[in-house]
Amino acid sequence: MQETKPAADVKAKTGAAAEASTGDGLVKLLIELTPLVAFFVAYKASGIFLATIVIIAATLAALFASWLLYRKISMMPVVTAAVVAVFGGLTLWLDDPTFLYRKPTIVNLLFAGVLAGGLLTGRPLIKMLFGEQLKLQDEGWSRLTYRWIAFFLAVALLNEYVWRNFPESTWVNFKVFGILPLTMVFAVAQVGLIKRYALSDDT
């Protein structure tokens, strides 16, 4: 069954740790990491504005690489590329890096909003996404969704706190070495909840 756009977005975030255990997942992870690495190297070489140009170009290149490898592109990379292009473009046009600083905040608020919207409309997107891989009680799906909403909101707030209260170099380190590892650690930490609410095969 074809994924809905919101489901594809959430899968790319919440499924990162699971996908990384396969060869295909490692390729996808490398594609996702490449723009971050390029951004970091460019920042160390010449500062935030060159790094902004590099991350826009590298993100678009990663999008193209995904299409070449899989002949399809999920919505999450498209949305990410669009946000990078818009906020990176504003950074360059207005000579104001705060637009780039806010990008992780906007992305994480977007994911939280998508999940919350699914709950409000009675369509738990995580269940729609992983229902064939995981068999959980309804309460388990609900708790898992609430946890991911809380996580995305926490990362958004943390990003705001870091860029507003620390030097730019600290924010760059947080963006490159903080957000993705935090996401993967959080995903792994949900194993206990998944086991607690798992349905038996004969249920």
Steps between C-alpha positions, in 0.01 A plus 500: 500500500634839405608722789319823569714811496486556881577134562805514275625806690462338839655172383819673396540644848376224728635211294860618477637268766325191363591568137867554589529129584462406132720573202224704338458694822871573517492646150206720592677606819813593305290707259344679797837556670684633195342850504574530873864401454538736204340778704740443790810491279394817316425677827844417639660615176320828441211569736124484503420658163714264292366216713146613417572485128661159542213348700244620245702349215580180692137450605381532140779266389393244763144526372621430147714210624198347671305518176786341304529213748133431573314669214271656753526761774300499821351825617731547799813577291291723275362694795846523656651627175223757463549629854879511457463687171251753638674573830848473351394732220365752749827477693698588188259759364457691826851432629341363817598149621217486754277364225729200470514462878120468508480228237525202744234665715259523208566144382445346844188705563372377165549135598335558838208668326459215252487241779265712713273554203485125446387446860238772479351353184505146636773390260812407702760537229758286678254208504420555132871500428631214713185293540637225276833487687379554856189361667409719796196563714320824419630650824853415390458684169356797684781513756764461229348786304486728803864423577609593149298820512670588829839417353457717192375790714796455735750507213334813360526672838856378548601637163350838591683499830836409346506756220367780721737442793824359360758597238430411139767229505314325785179504301680355196635214714152441641346491153762266356581274795195537723163478331534178299672300778234619747231382260657158460558456874139598569377251238697218663369604843146419387573127483379453858163661426465296181565175687260598779207559265584238239220268391567129474498345155171322568323817622 
